[in-house]
Amino acid sequence: MRLKKALYPYLQMMFLCFCIGSVEAVQFQSQWIVDSIGLKELLKHQAKVVYLVKKPNQMPRDVIPGTDPRRVIPWQPRNEDDSFAIRVFSKSLSYPMGRKYPKAMPNRKQWTASMRKLGIDQGDLIIAVGNKEFATRFSRTVVEYGGRAVVYNDATADNLLIPYSMVDAVPGNIEPGNFSARNSNRQRLSLKNSVGKRIDARTRFWDVRNEVYPTGKKTKSYVYAQGTLSNASNALKYIDLLVDDGAWYRPADEISAVLTSHFGDPLEQGDLRHVIVCDSEGLSNIVMWAARSLGYDNVFVLAGGLHEFTMDSNNHRYVSLMGKVGSPLK
């Protein structure tokens, strides 16, 4: 018993180091999103809390029980139409055709400067709370530029209606937070291999929102190429993957049945491609990662005309360069 008491503090520290170390990697593992128990351990070590809100002047509410409010850094958009990306990224970058659009990612120097204005240094561990979509994007960007960040993900929170956490499948369940789902596909998007707006019999578009917007309608900060939404089926909705009250995921076997009814057998896909069309990266990625976790390696995300990225397909910024289609995806 004495030996256990003596070793317990060291075991706690080893566990904490493991948690912190795991979020430093570019490929996020299961410790990237923490629960309330892990959160308390992190708070003991003076991690900085960043509260992300979706609307201007929205005040932090029930951030983390027991957290000193002086340690909470508020973060909010300038106006209701701003996305998190537009809020912190460069205001404009020239399109090839002369139009302007928000720059997708700041460079490391720009990001570090933005963080220092918030009182965050490169070596600080950040706990992102509040709006799950913004918290997810914020934490990912922190880690992509060499920082350390986790997302507070309390499954029992009353306001957790849409889980923006990534998913992985284990027998009989889909576990929020595990980011190892079928990420062997290292194909990179470019002008030559974008799915774009070309429609063919082997590319199927899915609008996973509850409500469908008319073709060409501007939704939030995203504008879709003409023809994409009109060719997108609304038969599959993101809420089909959630329990009735929208608070959490259904079991893996239930989600598998839903996806199979729409996509078909994962072993019989051939060269078929499913492209998720939605103005929310969070909702799109819920569907994509659930599908990839369950064997659908051919499910992709078409995020929006204003954001152009060239990153690995297992990154959350897997985005098609619309209207500039070259060779098809392999």
N, C-alpha and C positions, 0 to 999 in steps of 0.2 A: 504493500500500500504506500509506504514511504517512497519507494522507487517511482511509483506512478505519479505521486505528487511532485517529485523532483523533476521528472521528465516532462510533465504536462506543459509548462511554459515553453520549453524548447520545441515541443511538437506543434504548439500553437504558432510559434514564430515560423517554423518550417512550412506550415500550411499557408500562412499569410504570404510568405515569399513565393510560394508556388503560385498563389492566386495572382499576385502582382506580376510575376514574371511571365505568366501565360498571356497577359494582355499586351505585352510588349511586341509580340509577333505580328507580322503583317497578316498572316492567316489566323483569324480569331478562333479560339478554342472555347471549350465549355465554360471557362471562367470569365468570359468577356461580359456576360450579363450576370449580375449577382443577386442573391436573394437577401432577405432581411438579416439573416444570421451572418452571412459573409459581410454585409454592409457594416454591421456593428464593429466587426473586427477592423475593417478598413478605417472607420471613423476614429478609432482609438489612435491611429497613426497619423492624424492630422491631414487626411486627404481633403482636397478642396471640393466643395459641392457646387455644381453649376445647375441652376434651375432654368429650364428652357420652356418658354411659353409660346403659344401659337398666335396670339393676338396682342396688339399693343396695349400697354397699361394693365395687362393681366397680372394680378399680384400672386406671388407664390402662396399656395394654400396646402397645408399639411404636407410640407416637403418631405421630411423624414422625422418621425416621432423622436423627440429628444435631441434634435440637432440645434446647435447654437445658431440662431438666425444671422448673426454677424459673420458666419462662415459661409453663407449662401450667396452666390454670385448670380444675380438675375440676368437673363439673356432673352431678348425679345425682338421681333421684327419691327421695322419702321412703320409699316401699315399692314392691314389685314391681307393684302394681296401679295406681300413679300413672302417668299419661301426662305428657309434657313440659308440655302445656298446663295441666293441673291443678296441676303443681308450682309454677308461677310466677304463675298468675293468681289473681284473687280467689276466696275459698273458696266463696262462694255468691251467687246472684242469684235473685230470686223468679221462678218460672214464672207465667204468667197464671193457672194453676189452683192456685197456692199451693205447688207443689213447689219443691225447691231443686236447682240444678245449677251446676257450675263456670262462672264467667264466661268467655266465649270469649276476650276480649282485654283486657289492662290498658290504661289510658290511658297517654299518653306519660309523664306524671309518675311513675306507678307503675313503668313499665318502666325508666325512667332510674334510679330509686332501686334497683331490683333489680340493674341492671348495676353501679352504683357499689359495691354490697356485694361484688361479685365483683372490684372493682378495674378496671372497664371504664368509660372515659369516652366521651362521645358521639362524639368525633372519632377514636376508635381504630379501626384496621382489625382485624377479627376473622377468624381462620381457625378454622372449626368442624371438628372431627375426631371420630372415634369412631363411635357408632351413627348410621347414615346418616339414619334417619327423624328422630331428634331434632336432628341437625345441620342438616338441611334446614329444619325448623320454626324452630329457633333463629335461623338466618341470615336467613330470610325475615322474622321478626318484627323483628330488628335493623334491616333495611333499610326495612321498612314504617314504622318510627318514626324514620327519618332517619339511621340509622347506616350503617356499611360492613361488609359481611361476605361471606366466600366459604366454600364447602364444599370440603374436601380430598377428592378423589375419585380414588383410585389404583386403576386397573382391574386391576392385577396382585396386589392384596392377597389373601392367602389367606382372610381372613375376610369378604370382600365377596361374600356369597351372594345378597343381594337388592339390586339397584341402585335406590336411592330417588331418583336424579337424574331430572329431567324430560327429555323427549326431543323431538327434531324430526327430520324426515325429509330426507335428501339422497339423490340417486340411488344406489341400491344399499346404503344403510346407514342406521342410525338413530344419531345422534350424541348421546351423553349431554351434558347441560349447556346445549344450546341451548333457549331458552325463547321461541321466536317462533312456536310451532306454532298456526296458525289462531286467533290471539287477537283477531280482529276482532269477535267476539261480545261486546258490552259489556252484555248484558242483566243486570240486577241481580235477585237473589232478594228476595222480600218475602213478607208474609203473603198477598198476592194472586196470586202467580204461582209458588207452590211445587209441585213434583211430589207432595210429601206421600206418603200411603199409599194414595191412590186408585188403583185398578187398572182399567185399561181396555185395550182391544185394541191401542191405539197406544202403550202404555208397557210396555216389557219390562225386567224386573229380572234382573241377573246377579250371582250370588255367585261371586266370582273366587278364593276361597280353595281350598286343597287339600281341607280338611275342611269339612263343612257342619254348622252348629249348629242345633239345634231352634228352632222359632219361639218368640220371647220369651225365649230364654236370654241371660243377661248374659255378654258376652264383653269381657274387660278392663274398660274404663270406658264402654262403649257399650251402649245398650239400644235395640233396634229396635222399631218399631211392630208390633203384632200383624198378621200377614198378609203383611208384606213379604217375610220370608225364605221363607215357605211358597210364595210365588209367584215366587221367584227361581230361575233355572236355574243349575246348577253345571257346565254343559257347557263353558263357557269358564273357564279357570284362568289366573292371572297367570303361572304357570310356563310356559304355552304360548308366552309372548313371549320366553323366555330360552333360552340354549343349554343343552345337556344337564346341565352341571355347575352351572347356576344362577348362573354368575359374570358373565354379560354378556348384552346383547340379541342376538337373532337379527338377520340382515339384514332390511332394510325389506321386501323382496319376500316373504320368508317370513312376516313378521308380517302383511303385507297379506293373504296367503292365509288365515292363521288367522282374522283378523277377518272377512273376506268369507264364510268358511264359517259363521260364527255370525250376523253382523249382516246379511249380504247385500251387494249392490253399493252402494258409497257414493253413487253417482249416482241410486239408485232408492229412497231412504229416505222421501221424501214427508214426512208429519208424524209418522213413527215416532220414538219416543224410547227410547234405551237408558240405563238407570240402573244404575251399578255399585254393588253393595251389599257392603261389607266393613268390618270393624272397624278397619282400618288405613288411614289417609289415604295413606300411602306406596304401598301396593299398589294402592289404588283409582286414584291418580293416574298410576301407571305405565301402567295400562290406558287411562285416559281420554286422556292426552296422546299415547300411541302411536296411538290411534284418531283423535284430532283431527289429528295430524300427517299421517295418511294419508287425510284427506278426510271423516271422520265428525264433522261439526259437531254432531250430535245425541246425543253421548255425554256423560252427566253423572255426577256422583258423589253418592251418598247416604251421608254420613259417619256420623251417629249421633244418637240422640235427646237426648244430653246436651249437644250442641254446636249452637248456633244462630247462624248468621252471616247477614249481608246484604252480600255483596260481589260483585264482578264474577265472571262465570262462568269467566273465564280466570285466576282466582286460585285458589291451592291450597285456600282455605277456601270452595269452592263447595259449599254444604250446603243440603239441603232442609229447610224447616220442616215437620216431619212432623205430620200430623193437622190441619192448618189450611189446607186447600186452597181456593184461590179460583179465579181464572181459569186456564186451562191455559197452559203455555208457548207462546210464539209460534214 
